[in-house]
Amino acid sequence: MTLTAACVLGQQSTGEDQQRARVRDSGSNTNAGVNGEKTNTGTGRGIDFGKGRTPEVPPVPNPYRFTARRDALVKAVETIMHDRKMVMDTAASKPDEGILISQPFTFIKGAVVAESELSRYADLPSANARGWTRGRYTIIVEVQPIDGVSANVSVNAKIEGRTDGASGAEWTTLRSNGTAEEEFMSALVENITGAAPPGHPTPQP
Protein backbone atom coordinates (compact mmCIF):
# COMPACT_ATOMS: atom_id res chain seq x y z
CA MET A 1 0.00 0.00 0.00
CA THR A 2 2.84 2.41 0.84
CA LEU A 3 4.48 1.73 -2.51
CA THR A 4 1.23 2.29 -4.41
CA ALA A 5 0.57 5.60 -2.65
CA ALA A 6 4.05 6.85 -3.53
CA CYS A 7 3.53 6.03 -7.22
CA VAL A 8 0.20 7.84 -7.33
CA LEU A 9 1.70 10.91 -5.64
CA GLY A 10 4.55 10.91 -8.15
CA GLN A 11 2.16 10.78 -11.10
CA GLN A 12 0.11 13.70 -9.72
CA SER A 13 3.24 15.80 -9.21
CA THR A 14 4.42 15.03 -12.73
CA GLY A 15 1.00 16.00 -14.19
CA GLU A 16 0.93 19.26 -12.26
CA ASP A 17 4.46 20.13 -13.38
CA GLN A 18 3.56 19.47 -17.02
CA GLN A 19 0.43 21.61 -16.70
CA ARG A 20 2.41 24.51 -15.17
CA ALA A 21 4.93 24.25 -17.99
CA ARG A 22 2.20 24.46 -20.61
CA VAL A 23 0.78 27.60 -18.94
CA ARG A 24 4.25 29.17 -18.93
CA ASP A 25 4.78 28.33 -22.59
CA SER A 26 1.44 29.75 -23.73
CA GLY A 27 1.89 32.99 -21.85
CA SER A 28 5.57 33.83 -21.86
CA ASN A 29 5.20 37.62 -21.49
CA THR A 30 6.27 38.43 -17.94
CA ASN A 31 5.49 42.15 -18.02
CA ALA A 32 3.21 43.38 -15.25
CA GLY A 33 -0.46 43.18 -16.15
CA VAL A 34 0.11 41.14 -19.34
CA ASN A 35 -1.53 37.73 -19.12
CA GLY A 36 -0.50 36.15 -22.42
CA GLU A 37 -3.43 34.36 -23.98
CA LYS A 38 -5.69 34.98 -20.97
CA THR A 39 -7.50 37.89 -22.56
CA ASN A 40 -10.37 38.52 -20.17
CA THR A 41 -8.14 40.44 -17.71
CA GLY A 42 -4.98 42.54 -17.80
CA THR A 43 -3.58 44.29 -20.85
CA GLY A 44 -3.93 41.45 -23.36
CA ARG A 45 -7.02 41.98 -25.47
CA GLY A 46 -8.93 42.62 -22.26
CA ILE A 47 -12.41 44.04 -21.88
CA ASP A 48 -13.30 47.05 -24.03
CA PHE A 49 -15.33 49.19 -21.66
CA GLY A 50 -15.76 51.87 -24.37
CA LYS A 51 -17.41 49.55 -26.88
CA GLY A 52 -20.86 50.73 -27.90
CA ARG A 53 -20.42 54.16 -26.34
CA THR A 54 -22.07 56.99 -28.31
CA PRO A 55 -19.33 59.11 -29.95
CA GLU A 56 -19.26 62.77 -29.01
CA VAL A 57 -20.67 65.01 -31.73
CA PRO A 58 -18.14 67.69 -32.75
CA PRO A 59 -19.39 71.30 -32.68
CA VAL A 60 -20.19 73.01 -35.97
CA PRO A 61 -17.74 75.87 -36.62
CA ASN A 62 -19.30 79.32 -36.15
CA PRO A 63 -18.47 81.26 -38.30
CA TYR A 64 -18.53 78.60 -41.00
CA ARG A 65 -16.70 78.94 -44.29
CA PHE A 66 -18.79 78.05 -47.34
CA THR A 67 -17.72 77.66 -50.94
CA ALA A 68 -20.66 79.65 -52.30
CA ARG A 69 -21.50 83.16 -53.40
CA ARG A 70 -23.07 85.57 -50.92
CA ASP A 71 -26.34 85.86 -52.83
CA ALA A 72 -26.76 82.06 -52.79
CA LEU A 73 -26.09 81.97 -49.06
CA VAL A 74 -28.57 84.80 -48.39
CA LYS A 75 -31.23 82.92 -50.34
CA ALA A 76 -30.48 79.73 -48.40
CA VAL A 77 -30.84 81.58 -45.06
CA GLU A 78 -34.20 82.97 -46.16
CA THR A 79 -35.33 79.45 -47.15
CA ILE A 80 -34.35 77.97 -43.79
CA MET A 81 -36.16 80.71 -41.88
CA HIS A 82 -39.27 80.05 -43.94
CA ASP A 83 -39.01 76.27 -43.44
CA ARG A 84 -38.73 76.78 -39.68
CA LYS A 85 -41.82 79.01 -39.59
CA MET A 86 -39.68 82.04 -38.83
CA VAL A 87 -40.41 85.51 -40.25
CA MET A 88 -37.58 87.73 -41.38
CA ASP A 89 -37.53 91.21 -39.88
CA THR A 90 -37.41 93.25 -43.08
CA ALA A 91 -36.95 96.52 -41.18
CA ALA A 92 -33.79 95.33 -39.40
CA SER A 93 -32.36 93.04 -42.09
CA LYS A 94 -30.02 94.19 -44.86
CA PRO A 95 -29.86 91.33 -47.38
CA ASP A 96 -27.70 93.34 -49.80
CA GLU A 97 -25.10 93.59 -47.05
CA GLY A 98 -25.48 89.97 -45.97
CA ILE A 99 -27.32 90.71 -42.70
CA LEU A 100 -30.53 88.79 -42.00
CA ILE A 101 -32.47 89.02 -38.74
CA SER A 102 -35.58 87.08 -37.85
CA GLN A 103 -38.49 88.32 -35.81
CA PRO A 104 -38.68 86.70 -32.33
CA PHE A 105 -39.77 83.08 -32.79
CA THR A 106 -41.72 81.49 -29.94
CA PHE A 107 -40.49 77.90 -29.65
CA ILE A 108 -42.31 76.88 -26.45
CA LYS A 109 -45.49 77.80 -24.57
CA GLY A 110 -46.82 76.52 -21.27
CA ALA A 111 -45.64 76.75 -17.67
CA VAL A 112 -45.22 72.97 -17.37
CA VAL A 113 -42.66 72.58 -20.18
CA ALA A 114 -41.27 76.10 -20.65
CA GLU A 115 -38.40 75.78 -18.15
CA SER A 116 -37.09 72.46 -19.51
CA GLU A 117 -37.23 73.71 -23.11
CA LEU A 118 -35.62 77.03 -22.22
CA SER A 119 -32.78 75.14 -20.56
CA ARG A 120 -32.07 73.45 -23.92
CA TYR A 121 -31.22 76.80 -25.49
CA ALA A 122 -30.07 79.00 -22.62
CA ASP A 123 -28.24 78.96 -19.31
CA LEU A 124 -30.99 79.57 -16.76
CA PRO A 125 -30.06 81.38 -13.54
CA SER A 126 -29.91 78.90 -10.65
CA ALA A 127 -30.86 81.48 -8.02
CA ASN A 128 -34.29 83.09 -7.77
CA ALA A 129 -36.06 80.44 -9.87
CA ARG A 130 -38.88 81.90 -11.90
CA GLY A 131 -42.09 80.55 -13.27
CA TRP A 132 -41.24 80.55 -16.96
CA THR A 133 -44.25 80.39 -19.27
CA ARG A 134 -42.76 80.93 -22.76
CA GLY A 135 -39.51 80.92 -24.66
CA ARG A 136 -38.46 82.61 -27.88
CA TYR A 137 -35.32 83.36 -29.85
CA THR A 138 -34.17 85.78 -32.53
CA ILE A 139 -31.67 84.56 -35.13
CA ILE A 140 -29.06 86.99 -36.49
CA VAL A 141 -27.10 85.81 -39.55
CA GLU A 142 -24.19 87.66 -41.12
CA VAL A 143 -22.66 86.63 -44.46
CA GLN A 144 -19.17 88.02 -45.09
CA PRO A 145 -17.70 87.35 -48.56
CA ILE A 146 -14.05 86.29 -48.68
CA ASP A 147 -13.71 86.29 -52.45
CA GLY A 148 -15.97 85.66 -55.41
CA VAL A 149 -16.57 81.99 -54.60
CA SER A 150 -16.48 81.70 -50.80
CA ALA A 151 -17.83 83.42 -47.69
CA ASN A 152 -17.95 83.15 -43.91
CA VAL A 153 -21.34 82.86 -42.23
CA SER A 154 -21.87 83.58 -38.54
CA VAL A 155 -25.07 82.81 -36.63
CA ASN A 156 -26.05 84.35 -33.30
CA ALA A 157 -29.20 83.90 -31.26
CA LYS A 158 -30.93 86.12 -28.72
CA ILE A 159 -32.81 83.89 -26.25
CA GLU A 160 -35.66 85.26 -24.13
CA GLY A 161 -37.85 83.74 -21.46
CA ARG A 162 -41.23 85.07 -20.35
CA THR A 163 -42.76 85.16 -16.89
CA ASP A 164 -46.36 86.15 -16.12
CA GLY A 165 -46.83 87.92 -12.82
CA ALA A 166 -49.23 90.30 -11.13
CA SER A 167 -47.65 93.22 -12.98
CA GLY A 168 -48.08 91.49 -16.35
CA ALA A 169 -45.84 89.61 -18.78
CA GLU A 170 -42.10 90.23 -18.66
CA TRP A 171 -39.47 89.02 -21.16
CA THR A 172 -35.95 88.41 -19.83
CA THR A 173 -32.88 88.02 -22.05
CA LEU A 174 -30.97 84.82 -21.26
CA ARG A 175 -27.48 83.69 -22.14
CA SER A 176 -27.49 81.38 -25.16
CA ASN A 177 -25.71 78.04 -24.78
CA GLY A 178 -25.18 77.80 -28.56
CA THR A 179 -27.84 75.18 -29.35
CA ALA A 180 -30.08 77.47 -31.42
CA GLU A 181 -27.08 78.72 -33.40
CA GLU A 182 -25.81 75.19 -34.06
CA GLU A 183 -29.22 73.90 -35.17
CA PHE A 184 -29.58 76.75 -37.65
CA MET A 185 -26.01 76.42 -38.92
CA SER A 186 -26.41 72.65 -39.39
CA ALA A 187 -29.53 73.24 -41.49
CA LEU A 188 -27.66 75.84 -43.55
CA VAL A 189 -24.72 73.47 -44.17
CA GLU A 190 -27.12 70.76 -45.33
CA ASN A 191 -28.93 73.21 -47.61
CA ILE A 192 -25.71 74.37 -49.29
CA THR A 193 -23.72 71.12 -49.37
CA GLY A 194 -26.50 68.53 -49.52
CA ALA A 195 -25.24 66.78 -46.37
CA ALA A 196 -25.15 67.40 -42.63
CA PRO A 197 -21.86 68.55 -41.05
CA PRO A 198 -19.43 65.66 -40.38
CA GLY A 199 -20.51 63.64 -37.35
CA HIS A 200 -23.93 65.29 -37.13
CA PRO A 201 -27.38 63.79 -37.76
CA THR A 202 -29.56 65.36 -40.41
CA PRO A 203 -31.24 68.41 -38.77
CA GLN A 204 -35.02 68.48 -38.51
CA PRO A 205 -37.06 71.63 -39.27
PyRosetta script that sets phi, psi and omega in degrees:
from pyrosetta import init, pose_from_sequence

init()
pose = pose_from_sequence("MTLTAACVLGQQSTGEDQQRARVRDSGSNTNAGVNGEKTNTGTGRGIDFGKGRTPEVPPVPNPYRFTARRDALVKAVETIMHDRKMVMDTAASKPDEGILISQPFTFIKGAVVAESELSRYADLPSANARGWTRGRYTIIVEVQPIDGVSANVSVNAKIEGRTDGASGAEWTTLRSNGTAEEEFMSALVENITGAAPPGHPTPQP")
pose.set_psi(1, -41.9)
pose.set_omega(1, 179.0)
pose.set_phi(2, -61.1)
pose.set_psi(2, -42.1)
pose.set_omega(2, -179.8)
pose.set_phi(3, -65.0)
pose.set_psi(3, -40.3)
pose.set_omega(3, -179.6)
pose.set_phi(4, -65.3)
pose.set_psi(4, -43.1)
pose.set_omega(4, 179.7)
pose.set_phi(5, -61.7)
pose.set_psi(5, -39.3)
pose.set_omega(5, -179.7)
pose.set_phi(6, -65.5)
pose.set_psi(6, -37.8)
pose.set_omega(6, 179.6)
pose.set_phi(7, -66.9)
pose.set_psi(7, -42.6)
pose.set_omega(7, 179.8)
pose.set_phi(8, -62.9)
pose.set_psi(8, -43.5)
pose.set_omega(8, 179.6)
pose.set_phi(9, -62.0)
pose.set_psi(9, -38.5)
pose.set_omega(9, 179.3)
pose.set_phi(10, -66.4)
pose.set_psi(10, -38.1)
pose.set_omega(10, 178.7)
pose.set_phi(11, -66.7)
pose.set_psi(11, -41.2)
pose.set_omega(11, 178.8)
pose.set_phi(12, -62.7)
pose.set_psi(12, -42.7)
pose.set_omega(12, -179.5)
pose.set_phi(13, -63.6)
pose.set_psi(13, -41.1)
pose.set_omega(13, 179.7)
pose.set_phi(14, -63.7)
pose.set_psi(14, -41.3)
pose.set_omega(14, 178.7)
pose.set_phi(15, -64.4)
pose.set_psi(15, -41.5)
pose.set_omega(15, 179.0)
pose.set_phi(16, -65.0)
pose.set_psi(16, -40.6)
pose.set_omega(16, 179.7)
pose.set_phi(17, -64.1)
pose.set_psi(17, -40.7)
pose.set_omega(17, 179.2)
pose.set_phi(18, -65.5)
pose.set_psi(18, -38.4)
pose.set_omega(18, 179.5)
pose.set_phi(19, -65.2)
pose.set_psi(19, -43.5)
pose.set_omega(19, 177.8)
pose.set_phi(20, -60.7)
pose.set_psi(20, -39.5)
pose.set_omega(20, -179.8)
pose.set_phi(21, -64.1)
pose.set_psi(21, -40.6)
pose.set_omega(21, 178.8)
pose.set_phi(22, -64.1)
pose.set_psi(22, -39.6)
pose.set_omega(22, 177.8)
pose.set_phi(23, -62.2)
pose.set_psi(23, -42.1)
pose.set_omega(23, 179.6)
pose.set_phi(24, -65.4)
pose.set_psi(24, -38.5)
pose.set_omega(24, -178.5)
pose.set_phi(25, -68.1)
pose.set_psi(25, -37.8)
pose.set_omega(25, -176.1)
pose.set_phi(26, -79.5)
pose.set_psi(26, -16.6)
pose.set_omega(26, 178.6)
pose.set_phi(27, -136.5)
pose.set_psi(27, 76.3)
pose.set_omega(27, -171.5)
pose.set_phi(28, -85.9)
pose.set_psi(28, -8.0)
pose.set_omega(28, -179.1)
pose.set_phi(29, -75.3)
pose.set_psi(29, 118.2)
pose.set_omega(29, -175.6)
pose.set_phi(30, -99.9)
pose.set_psi(30, 8.3)
pose.set_omega(30, 178.4)
pose.set_phi(31, -66.4)
pose.set_psi(31, 150.2)
pose.set_omega(31, -178.4)
pose.set_phi(32, -61.7)
pose.set_psi(32, 132.1)
pose.set_omega(32, 175.1)
pose.set_phi(33, 83.4)
pose.set_psi(33, -2.9)
pose.set_omega(33, 179.4)
pose.set_phi(34, -102.6)
pose.set_psi(34, 122.7)
pose.set_omega(34, -171.8)
pose.set_phi(35, -112.2)
pose.set_psi(35, 27.2)
pose.set_omega(35, 176.9)
pose.set_phi(36, 60.3)
pose.set_psi(36, -124.5)
pose.set_omega(36, -177.9)
pose.set_phi(37, -84.1)
pose.set_psi(37, -4.5)
pose.set_omega(37, 176.3)
pose.set_phi(38, -80.1)
pose.set_psi(38, 97.1)
pose.set_omega(38, -167.0)
pose.set_phi(39, -100.3)
pose.set_psi(39, 4.5)
pose.set_omega(39, 179.7)
pose.set_phi(40, -90.1)
pose.set_psi(40, -5.7)
pose.set_omega(40, 174.9)
pose.set_phi(41, -141.2)
pose.set_psi(41, 168.7)
pose.set_omega(41, 175.5)
pose.set_phi(42, 74.6)
pose.set_psi(42, -158.9)
pose.set_omega(42, -174.7)
pose.set_phi(43, -105.6)
pose.set_psi(43, 24.1)
pose.set_omega(43, 171.9)
pose.set_phi(44, -69.6)
pose.set_psi(44, -125.1)
pose.set_omega(44, 171.9)
pose.set_phi(45, -75.9)
pose.set_psi(45, -37.5)
pose.set_omega(45, 171.6)
pose.set_phi(46, 64.1)
pose.set_psi(46, -170.3)
pose.set_omega(46, 179.7)
pose.set_phi(47, -101.6)
pose.set_psi(47, 127.4)
pose.set_omega(47, 179.6)
pose.set_phi(48, -89.7)
pose.set_psi(48, 94.8)
pose.set_omega(48, -178.2)
pose.set_phi(49, -72.2)
pose.set_psi(49, -13.4)
pose.set_omega(49, 179.8)
pose.set_phi(50, -92.4)
pose.set_psi(50, -4.2)
pose.set_omega(50, -177.2)
pose.set_phi(51, -64.3)
pose.set_psi(51, 132.2)
pose.set_omega(51, 178.0)
pose.set_phi(52, 85.3)
pose.set_psi(52, -2.5)
pose.set_omega(52, -179.8)
pose.set_phi(53, -73.4)
pose.set_psi(53, 137.9)
pose.set_omega(53, -179.1)
pose.set_phi(54, -67.6)
pose.set_psi(54, 123.9)
pose.set_omega(54, -179.2)
pose.set_phi(55, -67.4)
pose.set_psi(55, 146.7)
pose.set_omega(55, -179.9)
pose.set_phi(56, -72.6)
pose.set_psi(56, 132.5)
pose.set_omega(56, -178.7)
pose.set_phi(57, -80.1)
pose.set_psi(57, 124.7)
pose.set_omega(57, -179.4)
pose.set_phi(58, -70.8)
pose.set_psi(58, 147.1)
pose.set_omega(58, 178.7)
pose.set_phi(59, -69.7)
pose.set_psi(59, 149.4)
pose.set_omega(59, 176.7)
pose.set_phi(60, -80.7)
pose.set_psi(60, 129.7)
pose.set_omega(60, 179.5)
pose.set_phi(61, -58.0)
pose.set_psi(61, 139.8)
pose.set_omega(61, 178.9)
pose.set_phi(62, -144.9)
pose.set_psi(62, 104.3)
pose.set_omega(62, 10.6)
pose.set_phi(63, -72.2)
pose.set_psi(63, 158.2)
pose.set_omega(63, -178.7)
pose.set_phi(64, -115.8)
pose.set_psi(64, 134.0)
pose.set_omega(64, 179.9)
pose.set_phi(65, -91.3)
pose.set_psi(65, 122.7)
pose.set_omega(65, 179.0)
pose.set_phi(66, -110.7)
pose.set_psi(66, 146.0)
pose.set_omega(66, 169.7)
pose.set_phi(67, -93.8)
pose.set_psi(67, 83.4)
pose.set_omega(67, -177.7)
pose.set_phi(68, -165.1)
pose.set_psi(68, 155.1)
pose.set_omega(68, 178.1)
pose.set_phi(69, -74.6)
pose.set_psi(69, 157.0)
pose.set_omega(69, -177.7)
pose.set_phi(70, -62.6)
pose.set_psi(70, -40.3)
pose.set_omega(70, -178.2)
pose.set_phi(71, -64.6)
pose.set_psi(71, -34.9)
pose.set_omega(71, 177.0)
pose.set_phi(72, -67.8)
pose.set_psi(72, -38.5)
pose.set_omega(72, 178.7)
pose.set_phi(73, -68.3)
pose.set_psi(73, -40.9)
pose.set_omega(73, 177.6)
pose.set_phi(74, -60.4)
pose.set_psi(74, -43.6)
pose.set_omega(74, 178.8)
pose.set_phi(75, -63.3)
pose.set_psi(75, -39.5)
pose.set_omega(75, 179.5)
pose.set_phi(76, -65.4)
pose.set_psi(76, -39.9)
pose.set_omega(76, 177.8)
pose.set_phi(77, -62.3)
pose.set_psi(77, -44.0)
pose.set_omega(77, 178.8)
pose.set_phi(78, -62.0)
pose.set_psi(78, -38.8)
pose.set_omega(78, 178.9)
pose.set_phi(79, -64.2)
pose.set_psi(79, -43.6)
pose.set_omega(79, -178.6)
pose.set_phi(80, -66.2)
pose.set_psi(80, -41.3)
pose.set_omega(80, 177.1)
pose.set_phi(81, -60.0)
pose.set_psi(81, -42.7)
pose.set_omega(81, 179.4)
pose.set_phi(82, -64.6)
pose.set_psi(82, -43.6)
pose.set_omega(82, -179.4)
pose.set_phi(83, -63.3)
pose.set_psi(83, -30.8)
pose.set_omega(83, -178.7)
pose.set_phi(84, -93.8)
pose.set_psi(84, 16.4)
pose.set_omega(84, 176.8)
pose.set_phi(85, 62.1)
pose.set_psi(85, 29.6)
pose.set_omega(85, 177.6)
pose.set_phi(86, -100.4)
pose.set_psi(86, 148.3)
pose.set_omega(86, -179.3)
pose.set_phi(87, -111.1)
pose.set_psi(87, 128.7)
pose.set_omega(87, 179.9)
pose.set_phi(88, -75.2)
pose.set_psi(88, 137.1)
pose.set_omega(88, 176.9)
pose.set_phi(89, -81.7)
pose.set_psi(89, 97.7)
pose.set_omega(89, -175.2)
pose.set_phi(90, -68.0)
pose.set_psi(90, -26.5)
pose.set_omega(90, 180.0)
pose.set_phi(91, -71.7)
pose.set_psi(91, -35.6)
pose.set_omega(91, -177.4)
pose.set_phi(92, -93.7)
pose.set_psi(92, -24.1)
pose.set_omega(92, -176.8)
pose.set_phi(93, -78.7)
pose.set_psi(93, 152.9)
pose.set_omega(93, 176.1)
pose.set_phi(94, -136.0)
pose.set_psi(94, 77.1)
pose.set_omega(94, -175.6)
pose.set_phi(95, -56.0)
pose.set_psi(95, -35.9)
pose.set_omega(95, -179.6)
pose.set_phi(96, -64.6)
pose.set_psi(96, -22.6)
pose.set_omega(96, 178.5)
pose.set_phi(97, -102.8)
pose.set_psi(97, 4.2)
pose.set_omega(97, 177.9)
pose.set_phi(98, 80.4)
pose.set_psi(98, 22.0)
pose.set_omega(98, -179.8)
pose.set_phi(99, -114.4)
pose.set_psi(99, 120.3)
pose.set_omega(99, 179.9)
pose.set_phi(100, -129.1)
pose.set_psi(100, 127.7)
pose.set_omega(100, -176.6)
pose.set_phi(101, -127.7)
pose.set_psi(101, 131.5)
pose.set_omega(101, 178.6)
pose.set_phi(102, -87.6)
pose.set_psi(102, 159.6)
pose.set_omega(102, 167.6)
pose.set_phi(103, -74.0)
pose.set_psi(103, 157.6)
pose.set_omega(103, 179.5)
pose.set_phi(104, -55.3)
pose.set_psi(104, 127.6)
pose.set_omega(104, -178.6)
pose.set_phi(105, -107.8)
pose.set_psi(105, 118.8)
pose.set_omega(105, 179.4)
pose.set_phi(106, -80.7)
pose.set_psi(106, 114.8)
pose.set_omega(106, -176.6)
pose.set_phi(107, -101.8)
pose.set_psi(107, -10.3)
pose.set_omega(107, 179.0)
pose.set_phi(108, -153.3)
pose.set_psi(108, 141.6)
pose.set_omega(108, 175.1)
pose.set_phi(109, -134.6)
pose.set_psi(109, 146.3)
pose.set_omega(109, 176.8)
pose.set_phi(110, 113.7)
pose.set_psi(110, 129.1)
pose.set_omega(110, -176.7)
pose.set_phi(111, -65.8)
pose.set_psi(111, -27.4)
pose.set_omega(111, -176.2)
pose.set_phi(112, -70.0)
pose.set_psi(112, -39.6)
pose.set_omega(112, -173.2)
pose.set_phi(113, -110.1)
pose.set_psi(113, -7.8)
pose.set_omega(113, -173.4)
pose.set_phi(114, -62.0)
pose.set_psi(114, -44.1)
pose.set_omega(114, -176.0)
pose.set_phi(115, -64.5)
pose.set_psi(115, -44.1)
pose.set_omega(115, -178.6)
pose.set_phi(116, -65.7)
pose.set_psi(116, -38.3)
pose.set_omega(116, 179.2)
pose.set_phi(117, -72.4)
pose.set_psi(117, -38.1)
pose.set_omega(117, 176.3)
pose.set_phi(118, -61.3)
pose.set_psi(118, -37.3)
pose.set_omega(118, -178.7)
pose.set_phi(119, -68.0)
pose.set_psi(119, -17.3)
pose.set_omega(119, 175.2)
pose.set_phi(120, -71.4)
pose.set_psi(120, -29.0)
pose.set_omega(120, -174.1)
pose.set_phi(121, -110.8)
pose.set_psi(121, -16.6)
pose.set_omega(121, -174.1)
pose.set_phi(122, -142.6)
pose.set_psi(122, 158.7)
pose.set_omega(122, 174.1)
pose.set_phi(123, -87.8)
pose.set_psi(123, 107.0)
pose.set_omega(123, -178.3)
pose.set_phi(124, -80.4)
pose.set_psi(124, 140.6)
pose.set_omega(124, 177.3)
pose.set_phi(125, -63.8)
pose.set_psi(125, 133.4)
pose.set_omega(125, -178.4)
pose.set_phi(126, -76.6)
pose.set_psi(126, -30.9)
pose.set_omega(126, -179.4)
pose.set_phi(127, -89.1)
pose.set_psi(127, 155.4)
pose.set_omega(127, 177.9)
pose.set_phi(128, 53.0)
pose.set_psi(128, 57.6)
pose.set_omega(128, -179.5)
pose.set_phi(129, -56.3)
pose.set_psi(129, 137.6)
pose.set_omega(129, -177.6)
pose.set_phi(130, -113.0)
pose.set_psi(130, 163.2)
pose.set_omega(130, 176.3)
pose.set_phi(131, -91.9)
pose.set_psi(131, 84.8)
pose.set_omega(131, -178.0)
pose.set_phi(132, -68.9)
pose.set_psi(132, 139.2)
pose.set_omega(132, -179.9)
pose.set_phi(133, -120.7)
pose.set_psi(133, -20.8)
pose.set_omega(133, 179.6)
pose.set_phi(134, -150.1)
pose.set_psi(134, 161.3)
pose.set_omega(134, 174.2)
pose.set_phi(135, -140.9)
pose.set_psi(135, 144.0)
pose.set_omega(135, 178.5)
pose.set_phi(136, -148.2)
pose.set_psi(136, 159.8)
pose.set_omega(136, 174.6)
pose.set_phi(137, -142.0)
pose.set_psi(137, 154.1)
pose.set_omega(137, 175.2)
pose.set_phi(138, -115.9)
pose.set_psi(138, 128.5)
pose.set_omega(138, -179.3)
pose.set_phi(139, -99.2)
pose.set_psi(139, 128.9)
pose.set_omega(139, 176.7)
pose.set_phi(140, -117.5)
pose.set_psi(140, 119.1)
pose.set_omega(140, -178.0)
pose.set_phi(141, -117.0)
pose.set_psi(141, 134.2)
pose.set_omega(141, 177.1)
pose.set_phi(142, -126.9)
pose.set_psi(142, 125.2)
pose.set_omega(142, 179.1)
pose.set_phi(143, -106.9)
pose.set_psi(143, 118.3)
pose.set_omega(143, -178.8)
pose.set_phi(144, -116.1)
pose.set_psi(144, 109.8)
pose.set_omega(144, -179.6)
pose.set_phi(145, -66.9)
pose.set_psi(145, 140.4)
pose.set_omega(145, 176.4)
pose.set_phi(146, -97.1)
pose.set_psi(146, -47.0)
pose.set_omega(146, 174.1)
pose.set_phi(147, -150.2)
pose.set_psi(147, -161.3)
pose.set_omega(147, -175.8)
pose.set_phi(148, -71.5)
pose.set_psi(148, -16.8)
pose.set_omega(148, -174.2)
pose.set_phi(149, -125.0)
pose.set_psi(149, 7.3)
pose.set_omega(149, 179.7)
pose.set_phi(150, -149.4)
pose.set_psi(150, 158.2)
pose.set_omega(150, -178.5)
pose.set_phi(151, -158.5)
pose.set_psi(151, 154.0)
pose.set_omega(151, 172.8)
pose.set_phi(152, -97.2)
pose.set_psi(152, 137.7)
pose.set_omega(152, 178.0)
pose.set_phi(153, -122.2)
pose.set_psi(153, 126.9)
pose.set_omega(153, 175.9)
pose.set_phi(154, -115.3)
pose.set_psi(154, 142.9)
pose.set_omega(154, -179.6)
pose.set_phi(155, -126.2)
pose.set_psi(155, 127.8)
pose.set_omega(155, 175.2)
pose.set_phi(156, -126.8)
pose.set_psi(156, 152.2)
pose.set_omega(156, -178.5)
pose.set_phi(157, -130.7)
pose.set_psi(157, 136.4)
pose.set_omega(157, 172.7)
pose.set_phi(158, -103.1)
pose.set_psi(158, 115.0)
pose.set_omega(158, -177.3)
pose.set_phi(159, -100.3)
pose.set_psi(159, 135.3)
pose.set_omega(159, 179.2)
pose.set_phi(160, -134.4)
pose.set_psi(160, 142.2)
pose.set_omega(160, 175.8)
pose.set_phi(161, -119.7)
pose.set_psi(161, 143.8)
pose.set_omega(161, -177.1)
pose.set_phi(162, -111.5)
pose.set_psi(162, 139.0)
pose.set_omega(162, 172.0)
pose.set_phi(163, -121.2)
pose.set_psi(163, 145.4)
pose.set_omega(163, 178.5)
pose.set_phi(164, -114.8)
pose.set_psi(164, 112.2)
pose.set_omega(164, -179.3)
pose.set_phi(165, -122.3)
pose.set_psi(165, -169.7)
pose.set_omega(165, -178.9)
pose.set_phi(166, -63.9)
pose.set_psi(166, -29.9)
pose.set_omega(166, -179.1)
pose.set_phi(167, -86.9)
pose.set_psi(167, 0.5)
pose.set_omega(167, 179.5)
pose.set_phi(168, 111.6)
pose.set_psi(168, -172.6)
pose.set_omega(168, -178.7)
pose.set_phi(169, -78.1)
pose.set_psi(169, 141.1)
pose.set_omega(169, 179.1)
pose.set_phi(170, -135.9)
pose.set_psi(170, 127.4)
pose.set_omega(170, 176.8)
pose.set_phi(171, -97.9)
pose.set_psi(171, 131.6)
pose.set_omega(171, -179.3)
pose.set_phi(172, -119.2)
pose.set_psi(172, 129.9)
pose.set_omega(172, 177.6)
pose.set_phi(173, -76.0)
pose.set_psi(173, 130.8)
pose.set_omega(173, -177.8)
pose.set_phi(174, -116.0)
pose.set_psi(174, 158.3)
pose.set_omega(174, -179.3)
pose.set_phi(175, -79.5)
pose.set_psi(175, 122.6)
pose.set_omega(175, -179.8)
pose.set_phi(176, -69.3)
pose.set_psi(176, 141.4)
pose.set_omega(176, 175.1)
pose.set_phi(177, -97.1)
pose.set_psi(177, 5.3)
pose.set_omega(177, 174.9)
pose.set_phi(178, 95.1)
pose.set_psi(178, -5.3)
pose.set_omega(178, -177.3)
pose.set_phi(179, -67.2)
pose.set_psi(179, -45.5)
pose.set_omega(179, -179.5)
pose.set_phi(180, -62.0)
pose.set_psi(180, -41.5)
pose.set_omega(180, 178.9)
pose.set_phi(181, -63.5)
pose.set_psi(181, -43.0)
pose.set_omega(181, -176.9)
pose.set_phi(182, -69.4)
pose.set_psi(182, -38.1)
pose.set_omega(182, 177.7)
pose.set_phi(183, -62.0)
pose.set_psi(183, -43.5)
pose.set_omega(183, -179.4)
pose.set_phi(184, -67.9)
pose.set_psi(184, -43.2)
pose.set_omega(184, -179.7)
pose.set_phi(185, -64.4)
pose.set_psi(185, -39.4)
pose.set_omega(185, 178.6)
pose.set_phi(186, -61.2)
pose.set_psi(186, -41.9)
pose.set_omega(186, 178.2)
pose.set_phi(187, -64.9)
pose.set_psi(187, -36.8)
pose.set_omega(187, 178.9)
pose.set_phi(188, -67.4)
pose.set_psi(188, -42.1)
pose.set_omega(188, 178.4)
pose.set_phi(189, -60.5)
pose.set_psi(189, -43.9)
pose.set_omega(189, -179.9)
pose.set_phi(190, -64.8)
pose.set_psi(190, -38.2)
pose.set_omega(190, -179.6)
pose.set_phi(191, -64.1)
pose.set_psi(191, -41.4)
pose.set_omega(191, -176.0)
pose.set_phi(192, -81.1)
pose.set_psi(192, -42.3)
pose.set_omega(192, -173.3)
pose.set_phi(193, -97.7)
pose.set_psi(193, -17.0)
pose.set_omega(193, -177.1)
pose.set_phi(194, 85.2)
pose.set_psi(194, 4.2)
pose.set_omega(194, -179.8)
pose.set_phi(195, -148.6)
pose.set_psi(195, 153.3)
pose.set_omega(195, 177.5)
pose.set_phi(196, -69.3)
pose.set_psi(196, 159.3)
pose.set_omega(196, 176.6)
pose.set_phi(197, -57.2)
pose.set_psi(197, 151.4)
pose.set_omega(197, -178.6)
pose.set_phi(198, -54.1)
pose.set_psi(198, 129.9)
pose.set_omega(198, 178.6)
pose.set_phi(199, 83.3)
pose.set_psi(199, 2.4)
pose.set_omega(199, -176.8)
pose.set_phi(200, -112.4)
pose.set_psi(200, 144.3)
pose.set_omega(200, 173.3)
pose.set_phi(201, -72.4)
pose.set_psi(201, 162.1)
pose.set_omega(201, 178.6)
pose.set_phi(202, -65.0)
pose.set_psi(202, 123.0)
pose.set_omega(202, -177.1)
pose.set_phi(203, -67.5)
pose.set_psi(203, 147.0)
pose.set_omega(203, 178.7)
pose.set_phi(204, -103.6)
pose.set_psi(204, 141.8)
pose.set_omega(204, 179.8)
pose.set_phi(205, -70.4)
pose.dump_pdb("model.pdb")
